[in-house]
Amino acid sequence: MSQLHTKRSDLIGRDSPNQFQVVAIGASAGGIQSLDQVLSVLGSDFPCGVLVVLHLHPQHKTLIDRLLANVTDLRVKMAMQGEPIHEGVVYLAPPDRHLLVREGCVELTDTKVVEWVRPSVDVLFESVAGWFGSGSIGVVLSGSLRDGATGIRRIKEAGGVTMAEDPAHARFAGMPSAAVSTGCVDFVLPLPQLGPMLLQLTRNQQTISNG
């Protein structure tokens, strides 16, 4: 597991020289296995912060941060209120808290549930779209229900890039199917191709047409 960088150049901000600054990922049922595969491809030099909402039982202690840390060179941690977002770090929404971005830092709230869940993928995606705009990448992985569909549209409208796990191959197709049905997903890919596509986009800082 990589160490958390503290130098100013690793902080994420709107003045970053990179086109993409943040990757926001949403998952639910079957999502841990999907996250394993995506994060395992990303190295410690990944030039974005990674914000993750995974639907977790609010009353159960979770070890998801430790489990994911075993499969990636990125630093994986539970997000903490007010902390700045760094490149090469994965921030997980704690159980029963919405994860948002405010002025480039983490914000955690216990406001009302959205689409029957807290944390909500939609809340994260809408927040990321509002702050980072075209510097954001949104990814919807395996999960039930429709969480993430509204937020993926917001990221697309803000000029960001959107991706979804191919529903035909997902363990649970509800969330990726809902995202794809919006017509706002740039890349619908089998799970093994999602991580490599993130590397391609962020290394080449490739521009995607949103026309």
N, C-alpha and C positions, 0 to 999 in steps of 0.2 A: 504493500500500500504506500502510495506516495505521500510525502509530507506536505502540509498546507503551506503554500507560498505566502509570504507577507510583504514582499516588495510591492510598491505602488503600481508598477507596470502590469501586475497580474490581476488587479482589480478590474471588474467589468464596469464599463461606463459608456455613455452615449458618444463620447469622443474617441472610442476605440478605433484603431486603424483597420480592424477587420470588419468585413461586411456583417458577419454573424457573431453575436456575443453570447447568446443564450439558447440552449436547447431545452424545451419543456416537454416532458414525457408524461402521458397518462395511461394508467393500466388498472385492471381490476382482476376478475377471476382469470386464472392462468397467467397473470401478468408477471409473476416472479420469474418464471421460466423464460418469458420473453425478454424481460429486463436483463437476465443473465446473459443472453446471447448478444444483445445490443451493446451492453457496457463492456463485455469481454473484449471487444474489438478496439475499444478506445484506449489510447495510451495516456501516460501522465502529462504529455505535452499537448493534450487536446485543448484547442484555443478558445473554448467556451466554458461558461458555467453550465451545469446540468441541474435542472429543477424537476423533481419527480413527485407526482401524486399517485399513490397506490392505495386503493381502498382497503383499509385495515380495520379489524374489529376494535371499537373504541375502548373496550375494557380489558383487552388482552395485551400483556407485555409483548413487544415485538423485538426480534433479533434481525430484522431485515437488513439493517445497516451492516451488521457483521457478515451476514450471508453474502451480500452483494460485494463487500470488500474483498472477499476471497476469489472473485472472478475477474476483477479489473485492476489496472494500475492506477486508476483514478482514486482520489481520496473520497470515501463515502461516509456521510455523517447525517444525523438528524438535524434538520434546520433549526436554528435558534433565532429568536426575535431580535431584529435589528442588525444582524451580522451582514457585512458586505459580501457580495458575490464574487468569487474568484474563479479564474480559469482553472480547468482541470479538477474541479471539485463537484461532487454529486450531493445535492441537498434534498433530503427526503422529507416530505410532509409528515409531521408526527400524527399519530392516531387522533381523530376527533378535532383536528385543527386545519382550517383552510390555509394554504400556502400562497402568498401573493408577493409581488415586488412593489416596493415603494422607494423612489429615488435611488434605485440601483441596489437596495438592500432587501433582506428578507423581512416579510411581515407575516405573522401568524395571528389568526383570528378565530373566535368561536362563534361567529355570526351564524345565522340560520342555515340549515342544510339546503343544498341545491341538488335537484334531481335525486332526492332521498339519500344523499351522501354528504359527509364531511370528513375528510377533505374532498373537494370537488375539482375535477379536471377542468371543467368550464371556468371556474373562478381563477385558477392558475393561468390558463391560456388567455383569458380576457385581460388579466393584469399584465402579463408579459407582452401582449400585443399593444397595450396602451403605453407601456414604458419603452420597450425596445423596438417596436414597429418592425421595419424591414430587417432589423438585426436579429430577429427571432426565428427559430425553427420549432414547429410543433409536431409531435409524434404521438399517435394513438395506437396502443397495443391491445392485446387480448383483454376482453372484459365483457360483462353483460350490461344490460340497460343502454342508455344513450349518452352518458356523461362524456363530454369532450366534443360533441358535434357542434354545439353553439360556439365554443371557444375556438375550434379549428377554423370556423368561418371568420372569426374576428382576426386571427393571425393572418389569414389570407388577405382579408380586406386591408390590413395594415401594411401589406407588402412583404410579409414574411413567407417562408417556405413551409409547406405542410406535407406530412407523410403519414401513412397508415400501414399497419400489418395487413397483408392480404387476408380478407375475411374467409376466403375459401380454405385457408390453411391454419387459421388461428384456432386455438383451443376453445375460445369463446368468441363468437363472431359479432355479438351485439354492438359493442363500442366501435370497432373498426368499420362495421357495416353502416352504422349511423353516420360516422364521419364521412365515409365515401359517398353516401347518399346526398350529402350537401352539394356535391360538385365542386368542392373547394380543396380537394386533396391533390397535390402535385405528383406525389409518388405513392402508388399502391404496390407494395413489394412483399415477397415472401420474407419471413423473419430473418434468414441468414444474410439477406441483402441490405437490411436497414442500417446496420452498423457501418459497413463499407460505404454506403451512400452518405452517411454523416461525415465520414472522413473525407470523401471526395469533395463534398460541398465546402467544408471548413478549411481544408488544405488549399484548395484551388480558389476559395472565396468566389465560387461560381455564382453568377447572377441568373435567377430564374424569372422568366417573364410571367407577370401576373395578369396578362391581358386576357 
